[in-house]
Amino acid sequence: MSWLYGEPVAGDISDYRQVRMDFCYGSSNEYIMHKDHVARFVEASVKLHHTPGINPANKEPTSPIWRITSAPLHGSSYWWTTPCLEGNDNPEGALIVKGGPSENVFIDHARLDQFRREEAEMEAAEEIGTTAVSSHHRARED
């Protein structure tokens, strides 16, 4: 198999996890990996994107992450995957595999607190703006 595609995956699908890495500036990457590899992926990703957050190949800072989650894979068939186009969980439908409920396997609590403060500040600013607009409209009505 070529380096581009890797090797065929073997094993039971229940042994795999959907791992999501959330970057501080809004993007995220998702990967599917064996559950026994999640911890080493998290360790490497935290080193690369958090502490110290430096790419060892070029010594440049990397995009920072604030969270990594892991979810077991779940499968469902939906009405739109069945030839008759009816009935969720119809055994004749195609089984769609996706991540189930996730758990945090890494979280930068300081960054999370910063996000919460910024969100509260934006909500307060919106409230002030709404109050100012309402006062302006009341003043015009008088």
N, C-alpha and C positions, 0 to 999 in steps of 0.2 A: 504494500500500500504506500502511496506517496506521502510525503511530508504535508502536503496540502490538505489531505482528507483524514489523515491519521489511520487508526486501526478500527476494524469493526467492533462494536460494543457487544459484550456478552453479559449474560446475567438476567436476573428477574427485574422487571421494571420497577417493582416496589423497593428495590435497593437504590434507586436513583432519586436525586433531589434537584429541584429548580432553585438555583442560588442567584440572588439579585444583589447587585452592588449599586448603591445610590450615591451619586456624586453631589458635592455641595452646591454646584451651580446648575442643578436641575436635570441632568441626564442620568441614565442608568444603563447598566449592562446586565443581561441575564444569561446564565449558563446552566446546562444540565450535567450533573456529575454524580459519580457513585458516592453514596453516603459516607464511605470510609475516606473519601478525599476532601470532604468539606472542610475539616479542621486545618489541613495543610494549605488549602486554597485561601482560607481566611487569614492564616498567619502570613502567607506571602503577600496577599493583597493589602493587609494593614501595613506591612513594612514598606511596600511600594507606594501606597496612596495615603498614608497617615503618619506613621512614625518610623522612619524619619520623613517619608514622602519624597524621596529622591530616587531617580532612575539611576541604577548603578552603571549602566552602559554609557550614559552621557553626562552624568552628574547634575542633571537639570531637575527642578522640582516637577512633580507629577500633579495631575488633577486630584484634589483631595476628596476623600469619601467621608460620609458621615454615618452610613449604615450598611450592613450586609445581612440579608435574611436568607433562610433556607426553608423550603417547603417540600413535603413528600408529593410525589406525582399522583394525581387522581384522574380517572377516566369517566367520561359520560358520553352517551350518544344523544343527539338532539334531533328534533323533528326534521330539521333541514339537512340532516345527514342520512336520512332514510329514503329509499327509492319511492316510497308512497307519500313522502313529505308530511308524515303524521306521527305524533307520539314521541315524547321524550323518553329516553331509556329503552327504546325499542331495540330488541336484539338484532334486528335487520339493519340498524343504523351503524354508521362508522363510529368507532370509539375515538373520541377526541381526548388527548392526554394534555393535562395542564397542571400547574402547581396548585396544591391544596392550601390549607391554612398554614401560614408561615410563622416562623419564630425568628427573633433577632439573635444573630450569632456574633455580631459586633455592632456597637453603637457608640458614637462620640457624644457623650452626654453634654459636654460644654457646647458643642455645635447645635445640638438639639435645643438647649436652653436659649441660645442665640436666635435660632429660628422662631421660637415661641415669643421672645421679646419683640422681634421685628414684626411678627404677625399682630401682636397686641398693639404696637405702635401704629401700624397701618389701619387697624380697626378703629383706634382712637381718632386718627386723622380723618377717616371716612365719617365717623360720627360727628366730628367738628364741622366737616364740610356739609353734611346733611342738615345740621342745626343752623349753619350759616345760610344755607339756601332757603330753609323754611322761614327764618327770620326775615330774609330779604323779600320773600313772597308776601309775608304778613305785612311788612312795611309798605309794600306797593299797594296792598289792598286797602290800607287806611287812608 
